[in-house]
Amino acid sequence: MDQALQRQTAPPPPPVEQPAAEPMFDLIEALFFAYRDFVGDADRLLLRYNFGRAHHRVLYFVDRRPGLSVAELLDLLKITKQSLSRVLKELLDGAYIEQRPGIADRRQRLLHATDKGHALAQEIAQVQTRRFARALEKLPAGARAQGAAFLAAISDAGDGA
């Protein structure tokens, strides 16, 4: 009797996700080629500075979020301190980023783009913005908002990244 009562009051099992009928190769390939070309623009510019994509990601977020702590940057990029170490050192040594102690906790290292770092981050952003603008010119009104919504929807980044 107790078992029968338990079966009646137990919550139903969670639904099992059904895979899509067919892989969406058209979207997979389109995203692959769009990403390749989008980051390729930045890659070519970064070569002049002997920097790579990791440098770009760090510089981008430090420039966009002044005062970002090293711990916050690690969490945002989902990388380890070890993988950040070399890239951050190169950006610090090249005077693209500077570290400042925290106000409340002087042990905290807060990152800020220097004028030189901000200029490079802006130069890369302009190159990438031109690519977006060319693409959006070919699409109907509202495409920018729809594109942003689509990218947000496929991202796991509930943290604003």
Residue pairs with C-beta under 8 A, 6 or more apart in sequence:
37 131
38 128
38 131
39 53
41 127
41 128
41 131
42 53
42 56
42 124
42 127
42 128
43 52
43 53
45 123
45 124
45 127
46 52
46 53
46 55
46 56
46 124
49 55
49 94
49 120
51 90
54 83
54 87
55 87
55 90
55 91
56 124
57 77
58 73
58 77
58 84
58 87
58 88
58 91
58 97
59 91
59 96
59 97
59 113
59 117
59 120
59 121
59 124
60 121
60 124
60 125
61 68
61 73
61 76
61 77
62 68
62 73
62 91
62 97
62 111
62 112
62 113
62 117
63 113
63 117
63 118
63 121
63 122
64 121
65 72
66 111
66 112
66 113
67 100
67 110
67 111
67 112
68 76
68 110
68 111
69 102
69 108
69 109
69 110
69 111
70 81
70 84
70 88
70 109
70 111
73 84
73 111
74 80
74 81
74 84
75 159
76 159
76 161
77 84
77 161
88 97
88 111
91 97
91 117
92 98
92 99
94 116
95 114
95 116
95 117
96 113
96 114
96 116
96 117
96 120
97 111
97 112
97 113
97 114
97 117
98 111
98 112
98 114
99 109
99 110
99 111
99 112
100 109
100 110
100 111
100 112
101 107
101 108
101 109
101 110
102 108
102 109
102 110
113 121
132 144
136 143
136 144
136 147
155 161
